[in-house]
Amino acid sequence: MSEAVTEEIRLPGLKCPMPILKAKKALAKMEAGATLAVYSTDPHSLPDLADFCRQTGHELLKSETLEETGEFLTVIRRRAD
């Protein structure tokens, strides 16, 4: 990915809805166009964060499983308000 990540949050062990709530809180503090990388261990976080982006207007840049760590990575670009 060519986008530089502005901020990242690591959420090991947190289950739904916590990854969404933590991502929402982090995005609220960021400037429009900034990117947030969310690392989670909850497999449901990938579809949940994708739905969150569709519902809120944030742009989903990446959603994948990191084979080397078993974590799930979602990268989100904050929408303009």
Contacts in CASP RR format, 6 or more apart in sequence:
PFRMAT RR
TARGET T0000
AUTHOR 0000-0000-0000
METHOD contacts of the structure
MODEL  1
MSEAVTEEIRLPGLKCPMPILKAKKALAKMEAGATLAVYSTDPHSLPDLA
DFCRQTGHELLKSETLEETGEFLTVIRRRAD
1 61 0 8 1.000
1 62 0 8 1.000
1 75 0 8 1.000
3 35 0 8 1.000
3 61 0 8 1.000
3 75 0 8 1.000
3 77 0 8 1.000
4 35 0 8 1.000
5 35 0 8 1.000
5 36 0 8 1.000
5 37 0 8 1.000
5 75 0 8 1.000
6 30 0 8 1.000
6 31 0 8 1.000
6 34 0 8 1.000
6 35 0 8 1.000
6 36 0 8 1.000
7 26 0 8 1.000
7 30 0 8 1.000
7 34 0 8 1.000
7 35 0 8 1.000
7 36 0 8 1.000
7 37 0 8 1.000
8 36 0 8 1.000
8 37 0 8 1.000
8 38 0 8 1.000
8 39 0 8 1.000
9 22 0 8 1.000
9 23 0 8 1.000
9 26 0 8 1.000
9 36 0 8 1.000
9 37 0 8 1.000
9 38 0 8 1.000
9 39 0 8 1.000
10 39 0 8 1.000
11 18 0 8 1.000
11 19 0 8 1.000
11 22 0 8 1.000
11 38 0 8 1.000
11 39 0 8 1.000
11 40 0 8 1.000
11 41 0 8 1.000
11 42 0 8 1.000
11 45 0 8 1.000
12 39 0 8 1.000
12 40 0 8 1.000
12 41 0 8 1.000
12 71 0 8 1.000
13 40 0 8 1.000
13 41 0 8 1.000
13 42 0 8 1.000
14 22 0 8 1.000
14 40 0 8 1.000
14 41 0 8 1.000
14 42 0 8 1.000
15 42 0 8 1.000
15 44 0 8 1.000
16 42 0 8 1.000
16 44 0 8 1.000
16 45 0 8 1.000
16 48 0 8 1.000
17 48 0 8 1.000
19 38 0 8 1.000
19 40 0 8 1.000
19 42 0 8 1.000
19 45 0 8 1.000
19 48 0 8 1.000
19 49 0 8 1.000
20 45 0 8 1.000
20 48 0 8 1.000
20 49 0 8 1.000
20 52 0 8 1.000
22 38 0 8 1.000
23 36 0 8 1.000
23 38 0 8 1.000
23 49 0 8 1.000
23 52 0 8 1.000
23 74 0 8 1.000
23 76 0 8 1.000
24 52 0 8 1.000
24 56 0 8 1.000
26 36 0 8 1.000
27 36 0 8 1.000
27 58 0 8 1.000
27 76 0 8 1.000
27 78 0 8 1.000
30 36 0 8 1.000
30 78 0 8 1.000
31 78 0 8 1.000
32 78 0 8 1.000
32 79 0 8 1.000
32 80 0 8 1.000
32 81 0 8 1.000
33 77 0 8 1.000
33 78 0 8 1.000
33 79 0 8 1.000
33 80 0 8 1.000
34 77 0 8 1.000
34 78 0 8 1.000
35 61 0 8 1.000
35 75 0 8 1.000
35 76 0 8 1.000
35 77 0 8 1.000
35 78 0 8 1.000
36 75 0 8 1.000
36 76 0 8 1.000
36 77 0 8 1.000
36 78 0 8 1.000
37 73 0 8 1.000
37 74 0 8 1.000
37 75 0 8 1.000
38 45 0 8 1.000
38 49 0 8 1.000
38 73 0 8 1.000
38 74 0 8 1.000
38 75 0 8 1.000
38 76 0 8 1.000
39 66 0 8 1.000
39 71 0 8 1.000
39 72 0 8 1.000
39 73 0 8 1.000
40 71 0 8 1.000
40 72 0 8 1.000
40 74 0 8 1.000
41 70 0 8 1.000
41 71 0 8 1.000
41 72 0 8 1.000
42 72 0 8 1.000
43 72 0 8 1.000
45 72 0 8 1.000
45 74 0 8 1.000
46 63 0 8 1.000
46 64 0 8 1.000
46 65 0 8 1.000
46 72 0 8 1.000
46 74 0 8 1.000
49 60 0 8 1.000
49 63 0 8 1.000
49 74 0 8 1.000
49 76 0 8 1.000
50 60 0 8 1.000
50 63 0 8 1.000
50 74 0 8 1.000
52 58 0 8 1.000
53 59 0 8 1.000
53 60 0 8 1.000
53 76 0 8 1.000
54 60 0 8 1.000
56 79 0 8 1.000
57 79 0 8 1.000
58 76 0 8 1.000
58 77 0 8 1.000
58 78 0 8 1.000
58 79 0 8 1.000
59 76 0 8 1.000
59 77 0 8 1.000
59 79 0 8 1.000
60 74 0 8 1.000
60 75 0 8 1.000
60 76 0 8 1.000
61 75 0 8 1.000
61 76 0 8 1.000
61 77 0 8 1.000
62 73 0 8 1.000
62 74 0 8 1.000
62 75 0 8 1.000
63 72 0 8 1.000
63 73 0 8 1.000
63 74 0 8 1.000
63 75 0 8 1.000
64 72 0 8 1.000
64 73 0 8 1.000
65 71 0 8 1.000
65 72 0 8 1.000
65 73 0 8 1.000
66 72 0 8 1.000
66 73 0 8 1.000
END
